Amino acid sequence: MITVDEIKRVLPHRYPMLLVDRVTELVPGERARGLKAVTCNEPWYEGMPDTASEEDYHYPWTVLIESWCHVAGVLVAWDRPNPDVREGKAMLLGGITDAEFHRPVVPGDVVEHHVRLARQVGETFVFEGESLVGKETVLTIGRLTMTMRPAADLDAPPVTASPATASPVTGPTGPTDLPVAAPPVPDPPVPDPL
C-alpha cells in the first residue's frame, strides 16, 4: 500500500489538487489501483448554500478524471519520482477518448480508480480503466494518453523565425525576404448577449 506521504514523493500535486489518497495496488509497467475519498470539505463545495440539493454536490466530472490520472501518474513515475515539475521530466496529458460517466459521485463516496497501461511507446503512455464506488462503475476511460517531457523544454521560450532568418519566398520577380507566414490575427471579442 502506498500512502499519501509516498504519493507526494512521486507526484508534484499538492492541496487542493492532490486527488488520490492511497494507492492500494501497483504493478509497475502494468496496472495500479488507487482510492479517493470524496468529502463535503473539498474546495469545489466552498460557498455551497445550506439549501443546496444532493445534485449540487455531484463531484465535478473533470476533477474525477484528474483523480484517475493521478493514479496513472503514480504508475508511470513510481520508479522515477519527480515531486518538482521544474526539474527532471514533467507529465503532460495528451488527451482522452471514450470517457463515459455512469453515475454521479457525491460526498461520502470512496472512489476506487483502476488504471491499466495498455501501451507504451518511448515516453508516451496509453492507459485504460474505470472508477468504481463499491461494485458500481461510475467512470470508464477508453483511452488516455500521457507523455513525459523534459521540464526545461517547457520553460524555454517558443521558437519563432524572425524575418531576417526566415526562408526567402519566391515571388514573381524572384526571391524576397518576406517572412514565410504572417502572425495570426486575433478574433474580435464576442459581445455579451446579456
N, C-alpha and C positions, 0 to 999 in steps of 0.2 A: 504494500500500500504506500502510495506517495502522498504525503501531507502537504498542506499549503506552504509551509516553510521551504520544502524541497521544490515545489512548483515555482516559487518566487526566485529560486536559484537558476531556473531554466528559462522562464518567460520574463519579458520586460514589463508585463502588465501589473498595475497596482490599483488600489481603490480609486475610483469606483468601477474600474474596468477589468479587474481580475475576476473572471466569471466562472472559475472552476474551483471547487472546494477541496476535492480529493480525487486522485486517480487510483482506481481500485484494481486495474489490470493493465499491464504494459508488456507487450511482446515486441521488442524493437524490430523495426522493418516489417511488421505485420499488422498489429492492432492495439487498440487501447480502449479502456472504459473509464469514464470519469463522472463525478457527481456534482450537481449544482443544487443547493437548497435555496429555493425562492422564498423570500420573506417580504413582509409589507414595509420593511425599513430600508428598502433599496431606493436609490436616488430618483428613479423614474416614477416613484409614487409620492415624491415630495409635493406637498401642497394639495394632495388629494382631499377633497371636502368630505366631511362626515356623512354627507348624503350620497357619496359615490356608491354605485352598484357593483356587483361582482364582475360585470363585464368591464367596468372601468379599471379593474385590477388585472386584466389579462396581461401577462408578461409580454413585453414587446417582441414581435417575431424576429426583428433584426438582432436583438440582444440574445435571443435564444440561439440563433445561428452563430453569433460571435462566441457564445459559451461553448458550443460544439467545436468551433475552430480552435479554441484554447486546448482542448484535449488533443486535437490533431497536431497542434504546435508542440505539446509535450512529447508526442510520439516521434516527431521529426527531430526535436532538439535535445532529447534526453541524453544522448551521448556527446553532445556538443552544446552545452548550455550557453546562453547569451542574455543575461539579465540587463545589459546595457545596449540598447539599439544603436548607439552612436559608434560602437566598435564591433568588430567581427562581422557576422552576417546577419542581415535583417530578414524577417519573414514577411513576404508580401502575398496577399490574397489575389489570385488571378481571376477567379470567377466561380460561380455556382450555377449548375443546371439541374433541372428536375428536383427542385426542393418542394416538398409538399407539407403543409401544415394540417394536421389531423384533428387536433382539439386544443383549445387554449390551455395555457399553463397559468396557474394562479398562486398567490402566496400560500405556503403550506405544502406545496408540491416539492418532491425531491426528484429532480430530473437525472436520469442516467443516460449519458451520451455513449454511444457505441461508434467507434471510428475504425475503419479498415483501410489500410494502404492498398489501393487497387493497382497502382503502377508508379514507378519512379524512373525518370529519365534525367540523368545528371542531377542537378539541383532543383528539379521540378517534381512535385509530388501530386498524385491524383488520389483523392480519398472518396469513400462512400460510407454510408451508415445511416443511423437513425438515433432518435432520442425517445426514451420511454419514461412514463410515470407509472410505477408499478409494472403491470404487464401490458399497459396500453401505450401504443405508439402515438407520440404527439408530433413528431417531425421525422421526415425522411429526406435524406440528401442523396440524390442520384449520382452527383459528381461535384467535387470541389477541388479546385486547382490552387496549389500554393507553391511559391518558389522562394529560394534563398538567394539573396544578392549581397555583395559587399556593402556594408553601411557607408563606407567612404564614397561609393558611387552615387549614393542618394543625396549626399551633401554637395557634390560637385555642381557647378553652375551648368545650365543647359548649353549644349554645343550648338552654335549658330554660325552660319557663314556670313562674313561681312562682305560688302560689295567689292572690297579690294582683293579678297581671296576667293570670291565666287568664280565658278567656271564661266568663261565667256559664252554669250548667247549668239548664235549666228543669225544675223538679220539680213535684209535684202541687199545691203552693201558690204556684208562680211561680218567678222566678229565684232561684238561690242562688249563693254564692261558692265552691262546691266546685271543686276542680281538675277539668279535663276527664278526665284518666286518672290512676289510681293508679300509683305506681312499681312496676316489676316485682319479684316475689318470687323470690329465687334458688332454684334447685333444691337439694334436700338432697344432701349428699355421698353418693356411691355407695361402699358398703363394699368393701374389697379382698377378692376371693374366696379369696385365699391366706392 
